[in-house]
Amino acid sequence: MYESLQQNYQLCEELGRGRFGVVYCCFSTASQSHASFACKSIYKHSLSDATDRRCLDAEPKILRLLSACPNILRLHDVYEDDDHIHLVTDLCDGGDLFDRLSSGNRFSEPDAAAILKQLTAAIAFCHRIGVAHRDIKPDNILFDSRGRLKLADFGSAEFFGVESEMSGVVGTPYYVAPEVLMGRDYGEKVDVWIAGVILYIMLAGVPPFYGDGAAETFEAVVRGNLRFPSKIFRSVSPEAKDLLRKMICRDASRRLSAEQVLIADFSASVDHKRRIDVRFEVIQPELYIETVVGGVVDESLTPFCLDENDIAPLCFGGVVAFDHLSICDKL
């Protein structure tokens, strides 16, 4: 099977290395475009238990179900032999959210809103399909070369239903929801809690719950005493803090759904009407157009009258994002 991989893709430089395998940059040799991809090669014998193997088997199946969402890492091909499984996915060479948070600079509300909008769109798409990610963290929130967010690493994802909740302690310190740590059955809103924690970190530069070590951090998460220190949150709007309270809500029944977060534009009151001048490119097969669009955009409305079957515009937090549009410059 490795020979089949080599027939269709040329592996290039190593991009990263993890506990179970290596990620390479690769390009397609089967098409004239020589498009670039990432290839995650996992050494199957390094999987220490049945749970790891189950996660590896489940991830490709789940990624194929979610392939229609532009904010979820797309799986293009899977190759398997006796020793390895190779997953060919989108190439995300724009880094990850962990890199951006590690710079130490807090995000402005419009920048945080733009990332939250894309992340929540990915989560809401998963939930419509009946999939919960369960282990979202900055490390697996990736960006492609155009800055578009791609949610990745679905190894811990699980299916859920109206009468079928999930169980098991899955997640990462700082981000895991309290109902997971308390050993209860839980629903898909664990992903909304995580997204709220990530939003808090983007705006504050620190997590809402922490301690000396994992055990103390978990205790703080279970208490769920959400605070907004005035020194840190002095410049954060009341709307942003209100959204955080509704996402990082200890009572999961009162916590917002991903769909509700999508329509909660917390930064709209900061500057409801904003003048934009954006140069963008529209890329279609055998077509390249570059133009300039300028005007006053009411952020509560769709900014341009376009066929939603071709282009789906979203305006959130002063940032205009388009499927199939690449924003090159914002003046």
N, C-alpha and C positions, 0 to 999 in steps of 0.2 A: 504493500500500500504506500510505503514511503516513495517508491518509484513513481506511483501515480501522482503524488504531490509534486515531485520534481519535474514531471512532464508538463504540469500546468503552472507552476510557480517557481521562481528563482529566489532562493533565500539570500538575504543580504546581511547587513550588520545587525548585531544583537542590540535590542532596545532595553531589555531588562531581564532580571532573573529573580525567580521566587522559590518558594519551598518545594514546589512540585515540578517546575520546568522553566523554560526560557522563552522569551518573546523576541521574535525577529521581525525586521522589516522585510517585505518581499514584494515582488511585482509579478503580474500575470504574464506568462509567455504564451498563453492560448489566445490572446486578443492583440490586435494591432495597437491598441491604446497603451499597453504596458502599464496599466493602472497599478498604483501602489496599495498594499494591504499590510496588515500585521498577521503574523503566524505565531500562535501560542502552542508550543510543543511541550506536552506533558509526559513525563516518564511514568508510566503506569505502575511500575514496581515500587515507586516512592510513596504510593498511597498506602498509608499505614493501617487503615481499618475499613470496614464495610461502609461507614458513613461517608468517608472521603470518596470512595468509589461510586456511591449512589449520587453524590453531588456532581461528580464528573459526568456521569451518565445523563443526569437530568438537565444540566446546563445547555447543551446543544438543542435539546428538544424545546426548552422554554424560549431560547433565543429565536428559534425559527417561528414560534407562535407570535413573537413580539416584533418581527422584522419590519412591519409596516410603520412603526413609530420612528420618526426622524431623530428623536432624542434618546434612542436606545441603541447601543452598539449592535451593528448588524453582522450576523454570521453569514458568510458567503459559502464556505465549504468545510467539510469535515473529512479527515483521513485518519484511518486507524490501522495499526499493525500490531504485532505481538508485544512490542515494547512501548510504543508511543501512541498518543492521540494528538492530532494536529488540528487546531481550530483556526481557520482563516477568517479574519474579521476586518471591519473598517480600520484604517490607520488613523490613530489619534495622536498626531505629533505636536499638538498644542499644549501638552502638559496636562496636569490634573488639578483639581481644586486644592488638594493638599499643598502643592507647590505655591499656589497663589496665597493661601493662608499663611504659609511659612515665611512669607516676606515680612510679616509683622505689621503690615498696614491694614487698618480696618477698611471695609468696603463702604462706599457711599450708598445711600438708600437706593438710588436708581440702578447702580451696578448690582447690588444684592438682589433687587427685585427682578432684574433680567435673568440672573442665574436661577432664582427660585422659580420663576415662571417656567423655564425649560425643564428643571428638575421635576416640578409638580406635574407638568404635562406628561413626562415619562411615567411617573408613579400612577397618575390617573389612568393612563393607557393600560398599564399592568393590571390595575384593579378591575377595569372593565372586562378584561380577559379572564379574571379570576386568579391572578398571580400576585403574591406579595413578595417583595425582594428580601426583606427582613434584615439585611446587613449593609444598608447604604452608609457610606462614609466618604470623606473627601478623596481618599485614595482611588475609589472606583467611580468618581465623577470626572470623566475625561473631556477633553476639548480637541476638536479637529483643527486643521490648518486655518479654517475660517472662523474659529472661535465658537463653533456650535457645540453645545453640551451633548455628551453621549454617556448614558448610564450603563455601567458594565458590571461584570462579576456576579452572575446569577447562580453561583454554586449553592448558595443557601436559600434560594427562592423556593416557595412552596405554593401549591394550589389550595384555594379555599372556596367555600360556597356559602349560600345563605344559611344552611344548617350544618355547616362543616367548618369549625374553627381550627386553628393551628395550635401546636404545643411544642415544648422543647426550648431550652435556653440557647438562643442564637443571637449573635450580635457582637458589638464592640463596645468596650467601656467608653463613657461619655455620651454615646449615641443610643444605646439600647433603651427601649421603653420599659417603664416600671412593671407592667403586667407580665412581661416576659420574665423578668427576674423573680417575680413572686410565684412562679410556677403554675400560673393559671392558663387555661386556654385563652387564646387571644385572636383578634381579627386583623384585617389589613391596615387598620389605622396605626399600627406600630410604625409603618413607613412615614406617616404624617408626623408623628413625634420626632422621628429622626430628621426629617426635613426642617422642622422647627428648630431643633438643636443646631443644625447647620446654619440656618438663617441667623440665629443668635450669635454664633461664632463669627460669622461674616461681619455683623454690625458691631460686636463688642471686642472681638479679638481674643476672647477667652470663652470656654464652655460654661453653660449655666450650672452644671453639677460636676464637682470634682473632689478629689481627696488624695491622701497619701497612699497611693496604690489602688489596685482594682477593687478590693473589698470596700474601702471607704467611699470610692466613687460610686459603686453600686448602691451603697446605703444612702448616699445623697440623692441618687436617681429615684429610689423607692420613696423617699420622703417627698420629693417633688416640690420643694419649696423654691419656686421661681422668683428671683429678685432682679431688679434693674438698678444697680448702683448708680447714683446720680453723677458721679465723676465720669463714668463710662458712657451713660445713656443720656447725658445732658442734651446732646444734639440730635437724638433719635426721636422721630415723630411719635405722637400718641397712637396714631394708626398702626405704626409698625409694632409698637409694644402690645397693642390690643390683639394683633394677629398672632404674635408670639404666645400670648396667654391662651389663645384658642387652639393653637397647634400643640404647645407643650402643656397640655391639660392632663392631669393625672387620671381623671375619670374619662376613660376611653369613649363612653357613651355620649359625652359632651364635647369631645374633641371634634374638630372639623374633619370632614372627608377631604380627599385630594381634590375632588371636583369643586368643593366649596372654597378651598384655598386658591384654586385657579381664578376665580372671579373676585377675589379679595385683593384689589390693587391698593396696597397700603400707602404707596408713595404718590397717589393721585392728588392728594391735598397739598403736597409740597409745592407743586407748580402745575396746576391743572391744565393750563394751555402753554405750550412750549413751541418756539419756532425751531424748525429743523431744516437742515440743508444737507442732504445725504447723497453721495455718489455711490451708485450700486451697479452691479452687473447681473444680467439675467442670462443664465446658462441653460440652453436646451440643446438637444442633439443637432449638430451642424449649424448652430446659431449662437452668435455672441453679440450682445447689445450693451452698450455702456451709455448712461444718460445721467442727468441731474434732476433731482426732484426737490422742490422747496415749498414751504408753506406753513401755515399755522395748523397744527393738528389738535383737535379736541381728543384728549387721550381716552375719553369714555366711548369713542366711536371708532369704527374701522377706518383707518386713515386713507385708504385708496379703494376705489371701486374696481375690483379685479375679479376675474372668474375664479371662484374658490376651488374649482377642480384643477386649476393650473398653479395658482399661487395662493397661499393661505397666510395673510398678514396678521400679525399680532402686535399690539402696542401696549407696553407695560413699563411703568416706571421711567418714562422718557426715552426708552430704547425701542426702536422699531426693528422687529425681526421677521424675516420672511422665509418660508420654505422655498427652496430653489432660488433664493436671492442671497448674494454675498455682499454684506455691507463693507465697503472698502475704506471709507473715510467718513468721519462725522465731524462737521465743522461747527 
